[in-house]
Amino acid sequence: MTSSRLMVIGLGPGPAEWLTPEASQALAAAKDLFGYAPYLARLPQRDGQRRHASDNREELARAREALRLAASGGEVAVVSGGDPGVFAMAAAVFEAIETGEPHWREIDVTVIPGISAMLAAAARIGAPLGHDFCAISLSDLLTPWPVIERRLSAAAAADFVVALYNPASGRRRTQIVAARDILLAHRSPETPVALARNLGRPGESVSITTLGALDVAAIDMLTLVLVGSSATRLLAGSEPLLYTPRGYAAKRGARP
């Protein structure tokens, strides 16, 4: 009997150096690669390997096509930017399995992690995720905006550090303004905010501002927004850094 296998691979946010060895091996082993066209373009061409590129709003169709090929015995991989389990293709694959052909449940699906954009952004600016945090997508293409508003309000009231994914696009400009205002209802205008754009790619920019001074016009789909909690601190030095203390000093009586 022909085995059926599908790999869902996280590419990380940018450079090849951020690709895990496990992901590199899986990409080399795959005979068919499915993914959003710009993600596939980041990968080297390999002899005998076929590419199936699609648009960024065709996640479920992409997952179903990959599952059909995997079910026929193909060595198939679906690639995803960042980590495939964070606002990405792993959920689409499992949704397709749940609602699709019964025999798709027999496919051996392996999810191979990648570096998420919020982790890469945090590393660039220090340790803003050093204490409790959450991630919220501002895209209302799949989630109704009132649901997103409730989640933002709850996260703001609970004083989480908040990573905002998909904060704005060419047509979607009001959500980031509303998110800022919701957060400002619970936090000081001096709350630090980091903007990380094109992480690990040409044109990368990382900047630190405050919630009150946040320039929403500078934010687009390539930007990851990290909003600090009331405990997040700006550490001055040769390069300004942000960190959110976990409380180690208080636990040890503040001894140096």
Disulfide bonds with the S-S distance in Angstrom:
none
